[in-house]
């Protein structure tokens, strides 16, 4: 059994591999084939949302970050 078959939601971003898209179409039958097939042309921040967390399958556009990108090393004093 494939763990993906247990997923009730799909958030698909740009995906160019025909083989991967074929498997996604098969595993996530609730996602319309025409939207899954459009994945190679998705732009920056675009995604297909489908499944239980979306009333209907939809192509969404993410907005810009609201927070400044951060991260880095945390200084830890040597004892």
mmCIF file of the N, C-alpha and C atoms, coordinates in Angstrom:
data_MODEL
# 
_entry.id   MODEL 
# 
loop_
_atom_site.group_PDB 
_atom_site.id 
_atom_site.type_symbol 
_atom_site.label_atom_id 
_atom_site.label_alt_id 
_atom_site.label_comp_id 
_atom_site.label_asym_id 
_atom_site.label_entity_id 
_atom_site.label_seq_id 
_atom_site.pdbx_PDB_ins_code 
_atom_site.Cartn_x 
_atom_site.Cartn_y 
_atom_site.Cartn_z 
_atom_site.occupancy 
_atom_site.B_iso_or_equiv 
_atom_site.pdbx_formal_charge 
_atom_site.auth_seq_id 
_atom_site.auth_comp_id 
_atom_site.auth_asym_id 
_atom_site.auth_atom_id 
_atom_site.pdbx_PDB_model_num 
ATOM 1   N N  . UNK A 1 1  ? 0.848   -1.183 0.000   1.00 0.00 ? 1  UNK A N  1 
ATOM 2   C CA . UNK A 1 1  ? 0.000   0.000  0.000   1.00 0.00 ? 1  UNK A CA 1 
ATOM 3   C C  . UNK A 1 1  ? 0.889   1.240  0.000   1.00 0.00 ? 1  UNK A C  1 
ATOM 4   N N  . UNK A 1 2  ? 0.489   2.200  -0.745  1.00 0.00 ? 2  UNK A N  1 
ATOM 5   C CA . UNK A 1 2  ? 1.229   3.444  -0.851  1.00 0.00 ? 2  UNK A CA 1 
ATOM 6   C C  . UNK A 1 2  ? 0.641   4.450  0.144   1.00 0.00 ? 2  UNK A C  1 
ATOM 7   N N  . UNK A 1 3  ? 1.485   5.120  0.907   1.00 0.00 ? 3  UNK A N  1 
ATOM 8   C CA . UNK A 1 3  ? 1.008   6.074  1.911   1.00 0.00 ? 3  UNK A CA 1 
ATOM 9   C C  . UNK A 1 3  ? 0.195   7.196  1.275   1.00 0.00 ? 3  UNK A C  1 
ATOM 10  N N  . UNK A 1 4  ? 0.499   7.560  0.024   1.00 0.00 ? 4  UNK A N  1 
ATOM 11  C CA . UNK A 1 4  ? -0.256  8.623  -0.642  1.00 0.00 ? 4  UNK A CA 1 
ATOM 12  C C  . UNK A 1 4  ? -1.723  8.268  -0.819  1.00 0.00 ? 4  UNK A C  1 
ATOM 13  N N  . UNK A 1 5  ? -2.027  6.976  -0.901  1.00 0.00 ? 5  UNK A N  1 
ATOM 14  C CA . UNK A 1 5  ? -3.425  6.577  -1.084  1.00 0.00 ? 5  UNK A CA 1 
ATOM 15  C C  . UNK A 1 5  ? -4.265  6.909  0.153   1.00 0.00 ? 5  UNK A C  1 
ATOM 16  N N  . UNK A 1 6  ? -3.621  7.223  1.261   1.00 0.00 ? 6  UNK A N  1 
ATOM 17  C CA . UNK A 1 6  ? -4.325  7.569  2.495   1.00 0.00 ? 6  UNK A CA 1 
ATOM 18  C C  . UNK A 1 6  ? -4.554  9.070  2.636   1.00 0.00 ? 6  UNK A C  1 
ATOM 19  N N  . UNK A 1 7  ? -4.050  9.862  1.704   1.00 0.00 ? 7  UNK A N  1 
ATOM 20  C CA . UNK A 1 7  ? -4.176  11.318 1.783   1.00 0.00 ? 7  UNK A CA 1 
ATOM 21  C C  . UNK A 1 7  ? -5.538  11.777 1.284   1.00 0.00 ? 7  UNK A C  1 
ATOM 22  N N  . UNK A 1 8  ? -6.174  12.623 2.070   1.00 0.00 ? 8  UNK A N  1 
ATOM 23  C CA . UNK A 1 8  ? -7.487  13.159 1.708   1.00 0.00 ? 8  UNK A CA 1 
ATOM 24  C C  . UNK A 1 8  ? -7.390  14.536 1.075   1.00 0.00 ? 8  UNK A C  1 
ATOM 25  N N  . UNK A 1 9  ? -6.193  15.101 1.002   1.00 0.00 ? 9  UNK A N  1 
ATOM 26  C CA . UNK A 1 9  ? -5.996  16.444 0.464   1.00 0.00 ? 9  UNK A CA 1 
ATOM 27  C C  . UNK A 1 9  ? -4.813  16.455 -0.489  1.00 0.00 ? 9  UNK A C  1 
ATOM 28  N N  . UNK A 1 10 ? -4.872  17.365 -1.444  1.00 0.00 ? 10 UNK A N  1 
ATOM 29  C CA . UNK A 1 10 ? -3.780  17.531 -2.390  1.00 0.00 ? 10 UNK A CA 1 
ATOM 30  C C  . UNK A 1 10 ? -3.486  19.012 -2.540  1.00 0.00 ? 10 UNK A C  1 
ATOM 31  N N  . UNK A 1 11 ? -2.227  19.388 -2.363  1.00 0.00 ? 11 UNK A N  1 
ATOM 32  C CA . UNK A 1 11 ? -1.746  20.729 -2.674  1.00 0.00 ? 11 UNK A CA 1 
ATOM 33  C C  . UNK A 1 11 ? -0.593  20.507 -3.643  1.00 0.00 ? 11 UNK A C  1 
ATOM 34  N N  . UNK A 1 12 ? -0.873  20.681 -4.923  1.00 0.00 ? 12 UNK A N  1 
ATOM 35  C CA . UNK A 1 12 ? 0.087   20.373 -5.976  1.00 0.00 ? 12 UNK A CA 1 
ATOM 36  C C  . UNK A 1 12 ? 0.649   21.656 -6.562  1.00 0.00 ? 12 UNK A C  1 
ATOM 37  N N  . UNK A 1 13 ? 1.969   21.796 -6.493  1.00 0.00 ? 13 UNK A N  1 
ATOM 38  C CA . UNK A 1 13 ? 2.634   22.946 -7.105  1.00 0.00 ? 13 UNK A CA 1 
ATOM 39  C C  . UNK A 1 13 ? 3.225   22.493 -8.440  1.00 0.00 ? 13 UNK A C  1 
ATOM 40  N N  . UNK A 1 14 ? 4.025   23.319 -9.066  1.00 0.00 ? 14 UNK A N  1 
ATOM 41  C CA . UNK A 1 14 ? 4.561   23.026 -10.393 1.00 0.00 ? 14 UNK A CA 1 
ATOM 42  C C  . UNK A 1 14 ? 5.254   21.667 -10.398 1.00 0.00 ? 14 UNK A C  1 
ATOM 43  N N  . UNK A 1 15 ? 4.819   20.819 -11.301 1.00 0.00 ? 15 UNK A N  1 
ATOM 44  C CA . UNK A 1 15 ? 5.361   19.477 -11.452 1.00 0.00 ? 15 UNK A CA 1 
ATOM 45  C C  . UNK A 1 15 ? 5.463   19.188 -12.935 1.00 0.00 ? 15 UNK A C  1 
ATOM 46  N N  . UNK A 1 16 ? 6.647   18.872 -13.414 1.00 0.00 ? 16 UNK A N  1 
ATOM 47  C CA . UNK A 1 16 ? 6.839   18.709 -14.852 1.00 0.00 ? 16 UNK A CA 1 
ATOM 48  C C  . UNK A 1 16 ? 6.927   17.254 -15.306 1.00 0.00 ? 16 UNK A C  1 
ATOM 49  N N  . UNK A 1 17 ? 7.174   16.331 -14.404 1.00 0.00 ? 17 UNK A N  1 
ATOM 50  C CA . UNK A 1 17 ? 7.375   14.935 -14.780 1.00 0.00 ? 17 UNK A CA 1 
ATOM 51  C C  . UNK A 1 17 ? 6.057   14.279 -15.216 1.00 0.00 ? 17 UNK A C  1 
ATOM 52  N N  . UNK A 1 18 ? 5.967   13.846 -16.470 1.00 0.00 ? 18 UNK A N  1 
ATOM 53  C CA . UNK A 1 18 ? 4.745   13.172 -16.930 1.00 0.00 ? 18 UNK A CA 1 
ATOM 54  C C  . UNK A 1 18 ? 4.416   11.929 -16.101 1.00 0.00 ? 18 UNK A C  1 
ATOM 55  N N  . UNK A 1 19 ? 5.451   11.204 -15.695 1.00 0.00 ? 19 UNK A N  1 
ATOM 56  C CA . UNK A 1 19 ? 5.226   9.991  -14.887 1.00 0.00 ? 19 UNK A CA 1 
ATOM 57  C C  . UNK A 1 19 ? 4.614   10.358 -13.529 1.00 0.00 ? 19 UNK A C  1 
ATOM 58  N N  . UNK A 1 20 ? 5.167   11.376 -12.878 1.00 0.00 ? 20 UNK A N  1 
ATOM 59  C CA . UNK A 1 20 ? 4.626   11.810 -11.585 1.00 0.00 ? 20 UNK A CA 1 
ATOM 60  C C  . UNK A 1 20 ? 3.187   12.292 -11.731 1.00 0.00 ? 20 UNK A C  1 
ATOM 61  N N  . UNK A 1 21 ? 2.922   13.060 -12.779 1.00 0.00 ? 21 UNK A N  1 
ATOM 62  C CA . UNK A 1 21 ? 1.558   13.566 -12.992 1.00 0.00 ? 21 UNK A CA 1 
ATOM 63  C C  . UNK A 1 21 ? 0.582   12.430 -13.240 1.00 0.00 ? 21 UNK A C  1 
ATOM 64  N N  . UNK A 1 22 ? 1.017   11.402 -13.958 1.00 0.00 ? 22 UNK A N  1 
ATOM 65  C CA . UNK A 1 22 ? 0.162   10.233 -14.189 1.00 0.00 ? 22 UNK A CA 1 
ATOM 66  C C  . UNK A 1 22 ? -0.188  9.534  -12.887 1.00 0.00 ? 22 UNK A C  1 
ATOM 67  N N  . UNK A 1 23 ? 0.798   9.370  -12.016 1.00 0.00 ? 23 UNK A N  1 
ATOM 68  C CA . UNK A 1 23 ? 0.551   8.740  -10.723 1.00 0.00 ? 23 UNK A CA 1 
ATOM 69  C C  . UNK A 1 23 ? -0.364  9.600  -9.861  1.00 0.00 ? 23 UNK A C  1 
ATOM 70  N N  . UNK A 1 24 ? -0.176  10.916 -9.903  1.00 0.00 ? 24 UNK A N  1 
ATOM 71  C CA . UNK A 1 24 ? -1.036  11.809 -9.125  1.00 0.00 ? 24 UNK A CA 1 
ATOM 72  C C  . UNK A 1 24 ? -2.483  11.738 -9.610  1.00 0.00 ? 24 UNK A C  1 
ATOM 73  N N  . UNK A 1 25 ? -2.688  11.689 -10.928 1.00 0.00 ? 25 UNK A N  1 
ATOM 74  C CA . UNK A 1 25 ? -4.042  11.576 -11.476 1.00 0.00 ? 25 UNK A CA 1 
ATOM 75  C C  . UNK A 1 25 ? -4.711  10.295 -10.975 1.00 0.00 ? 25 UNK A C  1 
ATOM 76  N N  . UNK A 1 26 ? -3.917  9.224  -10.929 1.00 0.00 ? 26 UNK A N  1 
ATOM 77  C CA . UNK A 1 26 ? -4.448  7.931  -10.500 1.00 0.00 ? 26 UNK A CA 1 
ATOM 78  C C  . UNK A 1 26 ? -4.761  7.920  -9.006  1.00 0.00 ? 26 UNK A C  1 
ATOM 79  N N  . UNK A 1 27 ? -3.858  8.458  -8.198  1.00 0.00 ? 27 UNK A N  1 
ATOM 80  C CA . UNK A 1 27 ? -4.018  8.423  -6.743  1.00 0.00 ? 27 UNK A CA 1 
ATOM 81  C C  . UNK A 1 27 ? -5.058  9.411  -6.223  1.00 0.00 ? 27 UNK A C  1 
ATOM 82  N N  . UNK A 1 28 ? -5.133  10.585 -6.856  1.00 0.00 ? 28 UNK A N  1 
ATOM 83  C CA . UNK A 1 28 ? -6.028  11.634 -6.381  1.00 0.00 ? 28 UNK A CA 1 
ATOM 84  C C  . UNK A 1 28 ? -7.148  11.839 -7.396  1.00 0.00 ? 28 UNK A C  1 
ATOM 85  N N  . UNK A 1 29 ? -8.024  10.854 -7.507  1.00 0.00 ? 29 UNK A N  1 
ATOM 86  C CA . UNK A 1 29 ? -9.107  10.881 -8.478  1.00 0.00 ? 29 UNK A CA 1 
ATOM 87  C C  . UNK A 1 29 ? -10.064 12.042 -8.290  1.00 0.00 ? 29 UNK A C  1 
ATOM 88  N N  . UNK A 1 30 ? -10.070 12.645 -7.106  1.00 0.00 ? 30 UNK A N  1 
ATOM 89  C CA . UNK A 1 30 ? -10.960 13.783 -6.846  1.00 0.00 ? 30 UNK A CA 1 
ATOM 90  C C  . UNK A 1 30 ? -10.413 15.085 -7.423  1.00 0.00 ? 30 UNK A C  1 
ATOM 91  N N  . UNK A 1 31 ? -9.175  15.077 -7.906  1.00 0.00 ? 31 UNK A N  1 
ATOM 92  C CA . UNK A 1 31 ? -8.593  16.270 -8.543  1.00 0.00 ? 31 UNK A CA 1 
ATOM 93  C C  . UNK A 1 31 ? -8.861  16.190 -10.042 1.00 0.00 ? 31 UNK A C  1 
ATOM 94  N N  . UNK A 1 32 ? -9.494  17.202 -10.617 1.00 0.00 ? 32 UNK A N  1 
ATOM 95  C CA . UNK A 1 32 ? -9.808  17.165 -12.050 1.00 0.00 ? 32 UNK A CA 1 
ATOM 96  C C  . UNK A 1 32 ? -8.556  16.987 -12.908 1.00 0.00 ? 32 UNK A C  1 
ATOM 97  N N  . UNK A 1 33 ? -8.647  16.091 -13.868 1.00 0.00 ? 33 UNK A N  1 
ATOM 98  C CA . UNK A 1 33 ? -7.507  15.770 -14.727 1.00 0.00 ? 33 UNK A CA 1 
ATOM 99  C C  . UNK A 1 33 ? -6.957  17.002 -15.433 1.00 0.00 ? 33 UNK A C  1 
ATOM 100 N N  . UNK A 1 34 ? -7.852  17.905 -15.872 1.00 0.00 ? 34 UNK A N  1 
ATOM 101 C CA . UNK A 1 34 ? -7.371  19.089 -16.596 1.00 0.00 ? 34 UNK A CA 1 
ATOM 102 C C  . UNK A 1 34 ? -6.545  20.012 -15.700 1.00 0.00 ? 34 UNK A C  1 
ATOM 103 N N  . UNK A 1 35 ? -6.854  20.074 -14.406 1.00 0.00 ? 35 UNK A N  1 
ATOM 104 C CA . UNK A 1 35 ? -6.058  20.910 -13.501 1.00 0.00 ? 35 UNK A CA 1 
ATOM 105 C C  . UNK A 1 35 ? -4.732  20.240 -13.159 1.00 0.00 ? 35 UNK A C  1 
ATOM 106 N N  . UNK A 1 36 ? -4.741  18.922 -12.951 1.00 0.00 ? 36 UNK A N  1 
ATOM 107 C CA . UNK A 1 36 ? -3.486  18.204 -12.694 1.00 0.00 ? 36 UNK A CA 1 
ATOM 108 C C  . UNK A 1 36 ? -2.577  18.317 -13.921 1.00 0.00 ? 36 UNK A C  1 
ATOM 109 N N  . UNK A 1 37 ? -3.158  18.188 -15.107 1.00 0.00 ? 37 UNK A N  1 
ATOM 110 C CA . UNK A 1 37 ? -2.378  18.264 -16.347 1.00 0.00 ? 37 UNK A CA 1 
ATOM 111 C C  . UNK A 1 37 ? -1.784  19.649 -16.572 1.00 0.00 ? 37 UNK A C  1 
ATOM 112 N N  . UNK A 1 38 ? -2.349  20.668 -15.946 1.00 0.00 ? 38 UNK A N  1 
ATOM 113 C CA . UNK A 1 38 ? -1.849  22.039 -16.096 1.00 0.00 ? 38 UNK A CA 1 
ATOM 114 C C  . UNK A 1 38 ? -0.636  22.316 -15.205 1.00 0.00 ? 38 UNK A C  1 
ATOM 115 N N  . UNK A 1 39 ? -0.289  21.405 -14.305 1.00 0.00 ? 39 UNK A N  1 
ATOM 116 C CA . UNK A 1 39 ? 0.784   21.625 -13.328 1.00 0.00 ? 39 UNK A CA 1 
ATOM 117 C C  . UNK A 1 39 ? 2.125   22.025 -13.939 1.00 0.00 ? 39 UNK A C  1 
ATOM 118 N N  . UNK A 1 40 ? 2.526   21.521 -15.113 1.00 0.00 ? 40 UNK A N  1 
ATOM 119 C CA . UNK A 1 40 ? 3.819   21.954 -15.662 1.00 0.00 ? 40 UNK A CA 1 
ATOM 120 C C  . UNK A 1 40 ? 3.863   23.450 -16.003 1.00 0.00 ? 40 UNK A C  1 
ATOM 121 N N  . UNK A 1 41 ? 2.707   24.064 -16.182 1.00 0.00 ? 41 UNK A N  1 
ATOM 122 C CA . UNK A 1 41 ? 2.661   25.487 -16.550 1.00 0.00 ? 41 UNK A CA 1 
ATOM 123 C C  . UNK A 1 41 ? 2.383   26.399 -15.354 1.00 0.00 ? 41 UNK A C  1 
ATOM 124 N N  . UNK A 1 42 ? 2.253   25.838 -14.159 1.00 0.00 ? 42 UNK A N  1 
ATOM 125 C CA . UNK A 1 42 ? 1.996   26.670 -12.981 1.00 0.00 ? 42 UNK A CA 1 
ATOM 126 C C  . UNK A 1 42 ? 3.126   27.678 -12.819 1.00 0.00 ? 42 UNK A C  1 
ATOM 127 N N  . UNK A 1 43 ? 2.761   28.891 -12.445 1.00 0.00 ? 43 UNK A N  1 
ATOM 128 C CA . UNK A 1 43 ? 3.745   29.932 -12.176 1.00 0.00 ? 43 UNK A CA 1 
ATOM 129 C C  . UNK A 1 43 ? 4.152   29.926 -10.709 1.00 0.00 ? 43 UNK A C  1 
ATOM 130 N N  . UNK A 1 44 ? 5.022   30.854 -10.376 1.00 0.00 ? 44 UNK A N  1 
ATOM 131 C CA . UNK A 1 44 ? 5.493   30.987 -8.997  1.00 0.00 ? 44 UNK A CA 1 
ATOM 132 C C  . UNK A 1 44 ? 4.309   31.253 -8.074  1.00 0.00 ? 44 UNK A C  1 
ATOM 133 N N  . UNK A 1 45 ? 4.178   30.439 -7.029  1.00 0.00 ? 45 UNK A N  1 
ATOM 134 C CA . UNK A 1 45 ? 3.122   30.625 -6.045  1.00 0.00 ? 45 UNK A CA 1 
ATOM 135 C C  . UNK A 1 45 ? 1.781   30.030 -6.423  1.00 0.00 ? 45 UNK A C  1 
ATOM 136 N N  . UNK A 1 46 ? 1.668   29.372 -7.565  1.00 0.00 ? 46 UNK A N  1 
ATOM 137 C CA . UNK A 1 46 ? 0.400   28.750 -7.949  1.00 0.00 ? 46 UNK A CA 1 
ATOM 138 C C  . UNK A 1 46 ? 0.369   27.301 -7.489  1.00 0.00 ? 46 UNK A C  1 
ATOM 139 N N  . UNK A 1 47 ? -0.825  26.843 -7.112  1.00 0.00 ? 47 UNK A N  1 
ATOM 140 C CA . UNK A 1 47 ? -0.992  25.455 -6.677  1.00 0.00 ? 47 UNK A CA 1 
ATOM 141 C C  . UNK A 1 47 ? -2.431  25.019 -6.918  1.00 0.00 ? 47 UNK A C  1 
ATOM 142 N N  . UNK A 1 48 ? -2.589  23.729 -7.073  1.00 0.00 ? 48 UNK A N  1 
ATOM 143 C CA . UNK A 1 48 ? -3.911  23.117 -7.146  1.00 0.00 ? 48 UNK A CA 1 
ATOM 144 C C  . UNK A 1 48 ? -4.246  22.601 -5.761  1.00 0.00 ? 48 UNK A C  1 
ATOM 145 N N  . UNK A 1 49 ? -5.371  23.027 -5.213  1.00 0.00 ? 49 UNK A N  1 
ATOM 146 C CA . UNK A 1 49 ? -5.873  22.504 -3.947  1.00 0.00 ? 49 UNK A CA 1 
ATOM 147 C C  . UNK A 1 49 ? -7.095  21.666 -4.249  1.00 0.00 ? 49 UNK A C  1 
ATOM 148 N N  . UNK A 1 50 ? -7.120  20.443 -3.736  1.00 0.00 ? 50 UNK A N  1 
ATOM 149 C CA . UNK A 1 50 ? -8.271  19.565 -3.928  1.00 0.00 ? 50 UNK A CA 1 
ATOM 150 C C  . UNK A 1 50 ? -8.358  18.622 -2.736  1.00 0.00 ? 50 UNK A C  1 
ATOM 151 N N  . UNK A 1 51 ? -9.561  18.189 -2.432  1.00 0.00 ? 51 UNK A N  1 
ATOM 152 C CA . UNK A 1 51 ? -9.762  17.256 -1.332  1.00 0.00 ? 51 UNK A CA 1 
ATOM 153 C C  . UNK A 1 51 ? -10.633 17.850 -0.250  1.00 0.00 ? 51 UNK A C  1 
ATOM 154 N N  . UNK A 1 52 ? -10.547 17.271 0.920   1.00 0.00 ? 52 UNK A N  1 
ATOM 155 C CA . UNK A 1 52 ? -11.404 17.650 2.035   1.00 0.00 ? 52 UNK A CA 1 
ATOM 156 C C  . UNK A 1 52 ? -11.234 19.070 2.532   1.00 0.00 ? 52 UNK A C  1 
ATOM 157 N N  . UNK A 1 53 ? -10.048 19.659 2.346   1.00 0.00 ? 53 UNK A N  1 
ATOM 158 C CA . UNK A 1 53 ? -9.839  21.015 2.858   1.00 0.00 ? 53 UNK A CA 1 
ATOM 159 C C  . UNK A 1 53 ? -10.264 22.094 1.874   1.00 0.00 ? 53 UNK A C  1 
ATOM 160 N N  . UNK A 1 54 ? -10.850 21.695 0.759   1.00 0.00 ? 54 UNK A N  1 
ATOM 161 C CA . UNK A 1 54 ? -11.301 22.647 -0.251  1.00 0.00 ? 54 UNK A CA 1 
ATOM 162 C C  . UNK A 1 54 ? -12.704 22.244 -0.695  1.00 0.00 ? 54 UNK A C  1 
ATOM 163 N N  . UNK A 1 55 ? -13.641 23.175 -0.645  1.00 0.00 ? 55 UNK A N  1 
ATOM 164 C CA . UNK A 1 55 ? -15.025 22.858 -1.017  1.00 0.00 ? 55 UNK A CA 1 
ATOM 165 C C  . UNK A 1 55 ? -15.107 22.281 -2.426  1.00 0.00 ? 55 UNK A C  1 
ATOM 166 N N  . UNK A 1 56 ? -14.255 22.764 -3.310  1.00 0.00 ? 56 UNK A N  1 
ATOM 167 C CA . UNK A 1 56 ? -14.152 22.230 -4.671  1.00 0.00 ? 56 UNK A CA 1 
ATOM 168 C C  . UNK A 1 56 ? -12.717 22.406 -5.132  1.00 0.00 ? 56 UNK A C  1 
ATOM 169 N N  . UNK A 1 57 ? -12.239 21.580 -6.052  1.00 0.00 ? 57 UNK A N  1 
ATOM 170 C CA . UNK A 1 57 ? -10.866 21.743 -6.540  1.00 0.00 ? 57 UNK A CA 1 
ATOM 171 C C  . UNK A 1 57 ? -10.675 23.135 -7.121  1.00 0.00 ? 57 UNK A C  1 
ATOM 172 N N  . UNK A 1 58 ? -9.529  23.738 -6.831  1.00 0.00 ? 58 UNK A N  1 
ATOM 173 C CA . UNK A 1 58 ? -9.298  25.099 -7.296  1.00 0.00 ? 58 UNK A CA 1 
ATOM 174 C C  . UNK A 1 58 ? -7.818  25.384 -7.488  1.00 0.00 ? 58 UNK A C  1 
ATOM 175 N N  . UNK A 1 59 ? -7.537  26.249 -8.440  1.00 0.00 ? 59 UNK A N  1 
ATOM 176 C CA . UNK A 1 59 ? -6.188  26.742 -8.658  1.00 0.00 ? 59 UNK A CA 1 
ATOM 177 C C  . UNK A 1 59 ? -6.046  28.006 -7.817  1.00 0.00 ? 59 UNK A C  1 
ATOM 178 N N  . UNK A 1 60 ? -5.028  28.050 -6.964  1.00 0.00 ? 60 UNK A N  1 
ATOM 179 C CA . UNK A 1 60 ? -4.839  29.198 -6.077  1.00 0.00 ? 60 UNK A CA 1 
ATOM 180 C C  . UNK A 1 60 ? -3.520  29.894 -6.371  1.00 0.00 ? 60 UNK A C  1 
ATOM 181 N N  . UNK A 1 61 ? -3.459  31.159 -6.011  1.00 0.00 ? 61 UNK A N  1 
ATOM 182 C CA . UNK A 1 61 ? -2.239  31.951 -6.146  1.00 0.00 ? 61 UNK A CA 1 
ATOM 183 C C  . UNK A 1 61 ? -1.857  32.431 -4.755  1.00 0.00 ? 61 UNK A C  1 
ATOM 184 N N  . UNK A 1 62 ? -0.691  32.009 -4.271  1.00 0.00 ? 62 UNK A N  1 
ATOM 185 C CA . UNK A 1 62 ? -0.208  32.469 -2.968  1.00 0.00 ? 62 UNK A CA 1 
ATOM 186 C C  . UNK A 1 62 ? 0.230   33.920 -3.089  1.00 0.00 ? 62 UNK A C  1 
ATOM 187 N N  . UNK A 1 63 ? 0.088   34.660 -2.010  1.00 0.00 ? 63 UNK A N  1 
ATOM 188 C CA . UNK A 1 63 ? 0.537   36.042 -1.972  1.00 0.00 ? 63 UNK A CA 1 
ATOM 189 C C  . UNK A 1 63 ? 1.988   36.138 -1.535  1.00 0.00 ? 63 UNK A C  1 
ATOM 190 N N  . UNK A 1 64 ? 2.456   37.338 -1.423  1.00 0.00 ? 64 UNK A N  1 
ATOM 191 C CA . UNK A 1 64 ? 3.823   37.587 -0.958  1.00 0.00 ? 64 UNK A CA 1 
ATOM 192 C C  . UNK A 1 64 ? 3.940   37.242 0.518   1.00 0.00 ? 64 UNK A C  1 
ATOM 193 N N  . UNK A 1 65 ? 5.154   37.021 0.956   1.00 0.00 ? 65 UNK A N  1 
ATOM 194 C CA . UNK A 1 65 ? 5.411   36.766 2.382   1.00 0.00 ? 65 UNK A CA 1 
ATOM 195 C C  . UNK A 1 65 ? 4.913   37.938 3.218   1.00 0.00 ? 65 UNK A C  1 
ATOM 196 N N  . UNK A 1 66 ? 4.413   37.633 4.383   1.00 0.00 ? 66 UNK A N  1 
ATOM 197 C CA . UNK A 1 66 ? 3.995   38.679 5.321   1.00 0.00 ? 66 UNK A CA 1 
ATOM 198 C C  . UNK A 1 66 ? 5.105   38.992 6.319   1.00 0.00 ? 66 UNK A C  1 
ATOM 199 N N  . UNK A 1 67 ? 6.035   38.070 6.476   1.00 0.00 ? 67 UNK A N  1 
ATOM 200 C CA . UNK A 1 67 ? 7.114   38.261 7.437   1.00 0.00 ? 67 UNK A CA 1 
ATOM 201 C C  . UNK A 1 67 ? 8.452   38.256 6.705   1.00 0.00 ? 67 UNK A C  1 
ATOM 202 N N  . UNK A 1 68 ? 9.441   38.848 7.331   1.00 0.00 ? 68 UNK A N  1 
ATOM 203 C CA . UNK A 1 68 ? 10.785  38.860 6.765   1.00 0.00 ? 68 UNK A CA 1 
ATOM 204 C C  . UNK A 1 68 ? 11.383  37.467 6.892   1.00 0.00 ? 68 UNK A C  1 
ATOM 205 N N  . UNK A 1 69 ? 12.022  37.016 5.823   1.00 0.00 ? 69 UNK A N  1 
ATOM 206 C CA . UNK A 1 69 ? 12.661  35.712 5.883   1.00 0.00 ? 69 UNK A CA 1 
ATOM 207 C C  . UNK A 1 69 ? 13.821  35.788 6.855   1.00 0.00 ? 69 UNK A C  1 
ATOM 208 N N  . UNK A 1 70 ? 13.907  34.806 7.711   1.00 0.00 ? 70 UNK A N  1 
ATOM 209 C CA . UNK A 1 70 ? 14.951  34.822 8.727   1.00 0.00 ? 70 UNK A CA 1 
ATOM 210 C C  . UNK A 1 70 ? 15.694  33.506 8.746   1.00 0.00 ? 70 UNK A C  1 
ATOM 211 N N  . UNK A 1 71 ? 16.090  33.136 9.901   1.00 0.00 ? 71 UNK A N  1 
ATOM 212 C CA . UNK A 1 71 ? 16.828  31.898 10.050  1.00 0.00 ? 71 UNK A CA 1 
ATOM 213 C C  . UNK A 1 71 ? 18.312  32.161 10.197  1.00 0.00 ? 71 UNK A C  1 
ATOM 214 N N  . UNK A 1 72 ? 19.005  31.138 10.516  1.00 0.00 ? 72 UNK A N  1 
ATOM 215 C CA . UNK A 1 72 ? 20.447  31.254 10.678  1.00 0.00 ? 72 UNK A CA 1 
ATOM 216 C C  . UNK A 1 72 ? 20.879  30.472 11.912  1.00 0.00 ? 72 UNK A C  1 
ATOM 217 N N  . UNK A 1 73 ? 22.133  30.547 12.181  1.00 0.00 ? 73 UNK A N  1 
ATOM 218 C CA . UNK A 1 73 ? 22.670  29.818 13.335  1.00 0.00 ? 73 UNK A CA 1 
ATOM 219 C C  . UNK A 1 73 ? 22.371  30.565 14.623  1.00 0.00 ? 73 UNK A C  1 
ATOM 220 N N  . UNK A 1 74 ? 22.175  29.789 15.664  1.00 0.00 ? 74 UNK A N  1 
ATOM 221 C CA . UNK A 1 74 ? 21.980  30.342 16.990  1.00 0.00 ? 74 UNK A CA 1 
ATOM 222 C C  . UNK A 1 74 ? 23.303  30.203 17.734  1.00 0.00 ? 74 UNK A C  1 
ATOM 223 N N  . UNK A 1 75 ? 23.758  31.289 18.278  1.00 0.00 ? 75 UNK A N  1 
ATOM 224 C CA . UNK A 1 75 ? 25.031  31.263 19.011  1.00 0.00 ? 75 UNK A CA 1 
ATOM 225 C C  . UNK A 1 75 ? 24.876  30.467 20.305  1.00 0.00 ? 75 UNK A C  1 
ATOM 226 N N  . UNK A 1 76 ? 25.709  29.473 20.491  1.00 0.00 ? 76 UNK A N  1 
ATOM 227 C CA . UNK A 1 76 ? 25.701  28.669 21.715  1.00 0.00 ? 76 UNK A CA 1 
ATOM 228 C C  . UNK A 1 76 ? 27.088  28.779 22.334  1.00 0.00 ? 76 UNK A C  1 
ATOM 229 N N  . UNK A 1 77 ? 27.146  29.355 23.542  1.00 0.00 ? 77 UNK A N  1 
ATOM 230 C CA . UNK A 1 77 ? 28.453  29.515 24.178  1.00 0.00 ? 77 UNK A CA 1 
ATOM 231 C C  . UNK A 1 77 ? 29.083  28.159 24.538  1.00 0.00 ? 77 UNK A C  1 
ATOM 232 N N  . UNK A 1 78 ? 30.390  28.056 24.334  1.00 0.00 ? 78 UNK A N  1 
ATOM 233 C CA . UNK A 1 78 ? 31.114  26.829 24.678  1.00 0.00 ? 78 UNK A CA 1 
ATOM 234 C C  . UNK A 1 78 ? 31.402  26.872 26.154  1.00 0.00 ? 78 UNK A C  1 
ATOM 235 N N  . UNK A 1 79 ? 31.154  25.790 26.842  1.00 0.00 ? 79 UNK A N  1 
ATOM 236 C CA . UNK A 1 79 ? 31.400  25.715 28.302  1.00 0.00 ? 79 UNK A CA 1 
ATOM 237 C C  . UNK A 1 79 ? 32.666  25.009 28.599  1.00 0.00 ? 79 UNK A C  1 
# 
